[in-house]
Amino acid sequence: MTRDPLEIQHWNAADFQERPFDKVILPLGSLESHGAHLPFGTDALTAHLLALEIARRVAGFAVLPPVNYGVSEHYKQFSFTVSLQFETEIAILDDILESVYREGIRKVFVMNGHDGNIAPIEVAARTAKVKHSDFKIVTLDAWWNVMSNLVPAGFFEVWNGLGHGGEGETSMCLALFPDLVDVSRAAGVVPKLPPYVDVKWTFDELTNTGASGDPTKATLEKGRKMKEVLVDAIVQVLGDLEKNGWDYRSAEVK
């Protein structure tokens, strides 16, 4: 195994004493089907690798080991799903945040790769912030939803690139871990969901392939561009926070 100086799990006590970091990235994922063309660990792999890309460009960050399981009950009709309950996920995030705070870390970026983690992130992060007013916690809850604001109009061909294992996610996977992607098996369904409202579905109501959207439109070129603009955007945000001492308050409330 090659030692990566950005991976906290590769560090030892002497490393931390000599070169302590003051900011961490917490990658969150899941273990569940993403169709026949993507690995079960897609969400955790994506969040982890993007976190490392970001940490390479923002000084003082180190990356916590990814949480490889998430709330995936709504995908359990498709194997192989290993799911946490909402209460379990919240408790895990509570404990991680409390632990890094105890270790003197006051700045955390949560890089999420899975939709089922969004609600637990909100509960745990809000709880930690209320408990510790000096805790600075920022999150990217759904990277796939911000992509349309970062790429040119018409970049995606189907459903604005959305979907579980769809055009956007499969493209990103081709850029991050191409050896684990089999585009020859890609197949998805674009669901007919009503506008404006949020339907609380189980995934078998949306697709019969284990994927939604259209992964056949995914390309390596799209994935490389997606990775580039997403990482650039987050690096810019974190860099601006760093310049301001992570003080995001308006002048009126300082």
N, C-alpha and C positions, 0 to 999 in steps of 0.2 A: 504494500500500500504506500502511495506517495503522500507525504505529509503536506497538508495545506495549512499555511499559517493563519488563514481566515476561519478555519473550522475549530470551534471551541472544543469539540470532542477529540481533537488531535493534540491539544495543549496539555501541559503538565503544570504542577504547582510552581516549579522554578520559572517556567515561561511567564506565567501570570504575575509573578513577583517582579520579574525584570521588565516586562512590557505590558502593564495592565491596560485593558481596553475600557472605554467608558460608555459604549453604545452597543446594543445587540440587535440582531435581526432574528425574529422567530418565524420560521417557515411552517405552514400548516397544510396538511393534505388529507388524503383518505386512501382506503383500499377498497376498490369496487370496479365493476365492469365499465369499460369505456368502448364497448363494441369489440369486434374481432380484430381490429387493427391497432389498438393502443394497449399498453400494459395496464394492469390493475393499479399500479402505483403512480399513474400519470400525474395526479394532483400534487402529491408530495414531491415527486421528482421535479416537476415544473417549479413549484414554489422554492425548493431548495436551490436549484441551479440559478434561478433568477436572483435569489438572495445573495448568492456568491458573486454574481456579476455586479450587483449593486455595491456590495461590500468592497470590492476591488477598487471602486472609484470614489468612495467617501471615507476619508481618513477616520480612524478610531473605531470603526465598526468591526465586530466579529459575529459569526453566524452560529446560533444555537443548533443542536441537532433537530432535524425536522420531526414534527409529530405526524407519524405516518398513518394514523387512524383518525377518522372524523365521524360526524353524524351522517350516516348513509342509509338509514332505514328506508328512505323513499326510493332507493335503488335496489333493494334486496330481492326483487323479483328476478334479477339477473345475477348469476354467479360470476365472480367469487367476491362476495361482499362481507367485510368484517366491519361492523358498525359499533360506535359508541352511542350511548344515550345522551340526550342533551345535558342532563345533570352531570354525567361523567365528564363530558368535554369541558363544561364550565369549570368543574373542579380541577381538572388538569391544567387549564389555562390560569385559574386562580393561583394554583400552587407554583407554576412556573414564574408568573409575574411576581409573586411574593418572594420567591427565592432569589430572583435576579435583583430585586430591590434590596433585600438583605445583604447581598454581595456588593452593594454600593452602586449598582447601575441605576441611573435615573432616566435614561433615554432608550426607548424600545420602538422598533419598527416591526409590525406584524405583517408578514407577507403570506397572504392566504391563497390557496389554490383550489378551494372546494366550497361549493354553495352551502352545503349543510353546516359549515362552520361559522357562517356569518352571524347568526343569532347568538351562539355562545361567545364569540369574540366581543360582541357588543356588551353582553352582561358582564363578562369577566373584566374587560378593559375599563368599563365605567365603574365597576366596584373597586378596582385597584386605584383608579384616579381619585375617587371620593375618599378612599382610605388614606392615600398619600398625596397631598396636594402638590408636592414638588415632583411627582412622577410625570414624565412626558411620554405619552404613548400615542403613536400614530399608526394607522392601519391602512392597508390596501385590501379591502374586503373581497373585491371581485374584479380582478385584472381584466377579465374578458369583456366586462361592460364598459371599460374606459377606452378600449382599443379604437372604437369608431371615432373618438375625438382626436386620435393621434395619427391616424393614417388618412390619406387623401380620399375624397369622395369617389365611390365606385371601386375602391380597393378590394372589397369582398364581393363575391358573386351571388351568394345565396344567404338570405336571412341575416344580413349584416354581419356575417361571419360567426354568428352565435351557434350554440349547441353544445351538448355534452359529447365530446369527441367529434365535434363538427369541423367546419372549414377552418375557423380561427384556431381552435385548440390543437387540431391535428397539425396545422402549419407550424405552430409554436413547438410542438413536440419534434417535428422534423428538424427544426433548428437546434434544439437542445439535446435530444437523444435519438438520432435517426436510426441507430441500430436496433431500437426497440419498437419501431413503427413498421407495420406491414400494410402499405397503402393498397396492395392488391386485394385486401379483404375489406376495404372501407365501404361501409353502407350506413346510411342514416335516414331519418324521417324528419321532415320539417313539420312541427306540430301546428295545428290550427287553433291557436289560443286567442281569446278575446283581447282587445286593446284596453289600456288604462288600468285594468284590475289585475291582481296577482292570484292566479289559480293555484290552489294547494293540491298538486298532483302527486300521484305515484308514477314512477317512470314508465311502467308498462302501459300506462294510459296514453303516453306520448309516442312510443316507438316500439317496434318489435325486433329491433336489431341491437339494442343496448347502446345506441348512439342516436343523438338528435342533430338536426342541421344536415349539412351535406359535406362529409369529409372527403368526397371524391374531388372537390374543388381545392383541396389543400395543396400547397406547394412549399418546397424548401425556401424559395425566394420570398414568398409571403412571410414565412416564419422568421427569416432573418431580419426582414424589415420590422416586423412586429416586435421582436426582441430588442432591436436597436432603439425604436422610438419609445417603448415602454421603459426600458432601463434608463434612457436619457431623461425622460420625464421625472422618474422617481429620484434619480441622482440630483436633478435640478431642485426638486422640492426639499430633499434632505440637506442639500448644500445651502439652500437659502435659510433653512432652519438653523443650521450650524452657524452661519454668519451672524444670526440674530440671537445666539445663545439659547435657541429653542424657545424664545419668547414670542409667541404668536398673538399676544394681546394687542388690542388697539391702543393708540396713544391716550385715549380718554379714560381707559381703565388701569393704566399703569400707575 
